[in-house]
Amino acid sequence: MPAESAPGSTPRRGFFARLKDKLNQGRGLGVALDWLVGRKLDDAMVDELEAELLAADVGLDAAGLVIAELRRRAGGRNIESVADARAVLREAVAAVLAPRAVPFVVPPAPRPYLVLMVGVNGSGKTTTIGKLARRFQSQGLKVMLAAGDTFRAAAIEQLQVWGERHGVPVVAQQPGADPAAVVFDAFEAARARGYDVVLADTAGRLQNKGPLMDELRKIVRVAQRLDPTAPHEKMIVLDASLGQNAVVQAREFHAAVGLTGITMAKLDAGGKGGVLLALAEQLPVPFRFIGLGEQAGDLEPFDAQEFAAALVPDPPASGG
């Protein structure tokens, strides 16, 4: 992990402070459950509590997990204060998320390590690739980018801008070229030149879903001609503001290529954050990173405790 993003450093605290502000604009999840004070978490309250969780994009099945965890932690007692209500909820949220909090680490082998980035257009995928390139560079790794979204000329250009900004080579062909050939060429060049990581962009046109998924499967097959274990990471980038639609997207890509990582982008774009709980319940896929904003440093490894604290913060000093 880069020094500027180490746990406990000022930039990392600043990231999660901004995340807390974004997730709690208006009626955040912490505020939404302050009515628990002075009441027991009994059967009569479950419907009301479930409605609040669903409004926060948590999803029905994940809401059931959170409620079960809340009941276990509350132990049938009265909730004494706003701080108590939020602490119990925060612990329940962290418990649901914790099994999915698996840091992304580029291992010593194999090299180059091929990371196939997938997701729909507009999810923040290409921007996330740029952020990851900067992160890996700061770890002393040699990074190469593959412009595998040949469907959009703008995607190729955007990736080239990121490459120029950080001094990272970009393997690209003309719009309309075979994406599998682009990724193969980048992977082969990285092997020949001793690069450590290849970050491969891909198209994400869900309105043409069948051919897209076939295209992704072809990229996987072609990469395996060079290394049977590739791609070594198949990471989806999701737009947090889409709520439950993000869960649908993740399921479709997982069925097509077998995801190994999830990055949640655009948590500053109006998403309520609860969708991560729905994903944790529905897919056995690790959460790798969360993103805020467009800058290269606006990306942090997912941390269940930090995220739960941002989603359900302590009340203001004068409250509860």
C-alpha positions in Angstrom: 0.0 0.0 0.0 1.4 3.5 -0.8 2.6 5.5 2.1 0.1 8.3 1.5 -2.8 5.8 1.8 -1.5 3.8 4.8 -4.1 3.0 7.5 -4.2 5.9 10.0 -2.5 8.4 7.7 -4.1 11.8 7.3 -5.1 11.3 3.6 -6.8 8.0 4.5 -8.7 9.6 7.4 -9.6 12.4 5.0 -11.0 10.0 2.4 -13.3 8.3 4.9 -14.4 11.6 6.4 -15.5 12.7 2.9 -17.2 9.4 2.4 -19.1 9.9 5.7 -20.2 13.3 4.5 -21.4 12.0 1.2 -23.3 9.0 2.6 -25.0 11.0 5.2 -26.4 13.9 3.1 -30.0 14.2 4.0 -31.5 11.2 5.8 -28.5 8.8 6.1 -28.7 5.3 7.5 -27.6 6.4 11.0 -30.2 9.1 11.3 -32.8 6.9 9.8 -32.6 4.5 12.8 -32.3 6.9 15.7 -36.0 6.1 16.4 -34.7 2.9 18.0 -33.9 4.8 21.2 -35.9 3.6 24.2 -37.4 0.6 22.3 -36.6 -3.0 22.0 -35.8 -4.6 18.7 -38.8 -6.9 18.7 -41.1 -8.3 16.0 -43.3 -5.3 16.0 -40.4 -3.1 14.8 -39.0 -5.4 12.1 -41.2 -4.1 9.2 -40.4 -0.5 10.0 -36.7 -1.3 10.3 -36.8 -3.3 7.0 -38.3 -0.3 5.2 -35.5 2.0 6.3 -32.9 -0.5 5.2 -34.5 -1.0 1.8 -34.6 2.8 1.3 -30.8 2.8 1.8 -30.4 0.3 -1.1 -29.6 -2.6 1.2 -31.9 -5.1 -0.5 -34.3 -7.5 1.0 -32.1 -10.4 1.8 -29.2 -8.3 3.1 -31.7 -6.3 5.2 -32.7 -9.7 6.8 -29.0 -10.4 7.6 -28.6 -6.9 9.2 -31.8 -7.3 11.3 -30.7 -10.7 12.5 -27.3 -9.3 13.5 -28.9 -6.3 15.2 -31.2 -8.6 17.2 -28.2 -10.7 18.2 -26.2 -7.7 19.3 -29.1 -5.9 21.0 -29.9 -9.1 23.0 -33.5 -8.1 23.7 -32.6 -5.0 25.7 -33.8 -1.5 25.3 -31.7 0.8 23.1 -30.5 3.4 25.5 -29.4 6.3 23.4 -28.8 7.6 19.8 -25.1 6.6 20.3 -26.1 3.1 21.4 -28.5 2.7 18.5 -25.9 3.7 16.0 -23.2 1.6 17.6 -25.3 -1.5 17.4 -26.3 -0.9 13.8 -22.7 0.0 12.9 -21.5 -3.3 14.4 -24.1 -5.2 12.5 -23.2 -3.6 9.2 -19.5 -4.3 9.7 -20.3 -8.0 10.5 -22.1 -8.4 7.2 -19.4 -6.7 5.2 -16.3 -8.1 6.9 -16.2 -11.5 5.0 -16.0 -9.6 1.7 -13.2 -7.2 2.8 -10.2 -8.9 1.1 -7.3 -6.5 0.2 -6.0 -6.6 -3.4 -2.4 -7.6 -3.5 -0.2 -8.2 -6.5 1.7 -11.3 -5.6 5.4 -11.9 -6.5 4.3 -14.4 -9.2 3.0 -14.7 -11.8 4.4 -11.7 -13.7 3.0 -9.9 -15.5 -0.2 -10.0 -13.4 -3.1 -9.4 -15.8 -6.1 -7.5 -14.3 -9.1 -7.6 -16.5 -11.4 -4.6 -15.7 -15.1 -5.1 -16.6 -18.3 -3.1 -16.1 -20.8 -1.1 -18.0 -20.0 2.2 -19.8 -20.2 5.1 -17.4 -19.4 3.1 -14.3 -16.1 4.8 -13.8 -14.0 1.9 -15.1 -11.5 3.7 -17.2 -11.0 6.3 -14.4 -10.5 3.5 -11.9 -7.8 2.0 -14.2 -5.9 5.3 -14.1 -6.2 5.4 -10.3 -5.0 1.8 -10.0 -2.0 2.5 -12.3 -0.9 5.3 -10.0 -1.3 3.2 -6.9 0.7 0.3 -8.4 3.4 2.6 -9.6 3.7 4.0 -6.1 4.3 0.5 -4.9 7.3 0.2 -7.3 5.5 -1.9 -9.9 5.9 -1.4 -13.6 2.5 -1.0 -15.1 1.1 -1.3 -18.7 -2.4 -0.4 -19.9 -4.4 -2.2 -22.6 -7.1 -0.2 -24.4 -9.4 -3.2 -24.8 -12.6 -1.0 -25.1 -12.3 -0.7 -28.8 -16.0 0.0 -29.2 -15.5 3.7 -28.2 -12.8 5.9 -29.5 -13.3 8.1 -26.4 -12.4 5.2 -24.1 -9.1 4.7 -26.0 -8.3 8.4 -25.8 -9.2 8.6 -22.1 -6.9 5.7 -21.3 -4.1 7.3 -23.3 -4.5 10.5 -21.3 -4.1 8.6 -18.0 -1.1 6.8 -19.5 0.6 10.1 -20.5 -0.2 11.7 -17.1 1.5 8.9 -15.2 4.2 7.8 -17.7 2.5 4.4 -18.2 2.6 2.8 -21.7 -0.7 2.1 -23.3 -1.2 -0.6 -25.9 -4.0 0.4 -28.3 -5.3 -0.2 -31.8 -7.8 1.5 -33.9 -11.5 1.7 -32.8 -13.3 -1.4 -33.9 -10.2 -3.7 -33.5 -10.5 -7.1 -31.9 -10.4 -6.4 -28.1 -8.9 -9.9 -27.4 -6.0 -9.1 -29.8 -5.4 -5.8 -28.0 -5.2 -7.5 -24.6 -3.1 -10.3 -26.0 -0.6 -7.8 -27.5 -0.3 -5.9 -24.3 0.1 -9.1 -22.2 2.8 -10.4 -24.6 4.6 -7.0 -24.7 4.6 -6.8 -20.9 6.1 -10.3 -20.6 8.8 -9.4 -23.1 9.7 -6.1 -21.4 9.5 -7.3 -17.8 6.4 -5.5 -16.6 4.7 -6.4 -13.4 1.0 -5.5 -14.0 -1.2 -5.2 -17.0 -4.5 -3.3 -16.5 -6.9 -4.2 -19.4 -9.9 -2.0 -20.1 -12.9 -3.6 -21.8 -16.2 -2.5 -23.4 -19.4 -2.3 -21.3 -22.3 -1.8 -23.7 -25.1 -3.7 -21.9 -27.6 -2.8 -24.5 -25.7 -5.3 -26.6 -25.3 -7.7 -23.7 -24.9 -11.1 -25.4 -22.1 -10.2 -27.8 -20.4 -8.2 -24.9 -20.3 -11.2 -22.7 -19.1 -13.4 -25.6 -16.3 -10.8 -26.2 -15.2 -11.0 -22.6 -15.1 -14.7 -22.6 -13.0 -14.6 -25.8 -10.5 -12.2 -24.1 -10.1 -14.7 -21.3 -9.5 -17.6 -23.7 -7.0 -15.7 -25.7 -5.0 -14.4 -22.6 -4.8 -18.0 -21.5 -2.8 -18.9 -24.5 0.1 -17.0 -22.9 -0.7 -18.0 -19.3 -3.3 -20.6 -18.4 -3.9 -18.9 -15.1 -4.8 -15.5 -16.7 -6.5 -13.2 -16.2 -5.3 -13.3 -12.6 -7.9 -10.8 -11.4 -11.3 -10.1 -13.0 -12.5 -6.9 -11.4 -15.8 -5.2 -11.9 -16.3 -1.5 -11.4 -19.8 -0.6 -10.3 -21.5 2.8 -10.0 -22.8 3.2 -6.4 -25.6 5.6 -7.5 -27.3 2.8 -9.4 -28.4 1.0 -6.2 -29.9 -2.5 -6.8 -29.1 -2.2 -10.6 -25.5 -2.5 -9.6 -26.2 -5.8 -8.0 -27.9 -7.0 -11.3 -24.9 -5.9 -13.3 -22.5 -7.7 -11.0 -24.5 -11.0 -11.2 -24.5 -10.9 -15.0 -20.7 -10.3 -15.3 -20.0 -12.9 -12.6 -22.0 -15.4 -14.6 -20.0 -14.6 -17.7 -16.4 -14.5 -16.5 -16.3 -15.4 -12.8 -15.5 -12.1 -11.0 -12.7 -12.1 -8.4 -13.0 -8.6 -7.2 -15.5 -5.6 -6.9 -14.6 -2.0 -6.9 -17.4 0.4 -6.0 -17.0 3.8 -7.7 -18.9 7.1 -7.6 -19.8 6.9 -3.9 -19.9 10.7 -4.1 -22.6 10.6 -6.8 -25.7 10.2 -4.7 -25.5 6.5 -3.8 -26.6 5.6 -0.3 -23.9 2.9 0.2 -26.3 0.1 1.3 -25.8 -1.6 -2.1 -22.5 -3.0 -0.7 -24.5 -5.0 1.9 -26.7 -6.4 -0.9 -23.6 -7.4 -2.9 -22.0 -9.0 0.2 -25.1 -11.1 0.7 -25.6 -12.1 -3.0 -22.1 -12.7 -4.4 -19.1 -14.5 -2.9 -16.8 -11.9 -4.5 -14.2 -9.8 -2.5 -14.6 -6.0 -2.2 -11.3 -4.5 -3.4 -11.6 -0.7 -3.5 -14.1 2.2 -3.1 -13.8 5.4 -5.0 -14.8 9.1 -4.5 -14.3 11.7 -7.2 -12.1 11.9 -10.3 -8.6 12.5 -8.9 -5.9 9.8 -8.9 -5.9 9.6 -5.1 -9.7 9.3 -4.8 -9.5 5.5 -4.3 -8.9 3.5 -1.1 -8.9 -0.2 -0.3 -12.2 -1.4 1.1 -12.3 -1.6 4.9 -15.5 -3.0 6.5 -15.0 -1.2 9.8 -14.2 2.1 8.2 -17.1 1.8 5.7 -19.5 0.9 8.5 -18.3 3.9 10.5 -18.9 6.2 7.5 -22.3 4.7 6.7 -23.5 4.8 10.4 -21.4 7.6 12.1 -21.5 8.5 15.7 -24.1 11.3 16.4 -22.9 14.9 16.7 -21.4 15.7 20.1 -24.6 17.5 21.1 -26.9 14.6 20.1 -28.3 11.5 21.8 
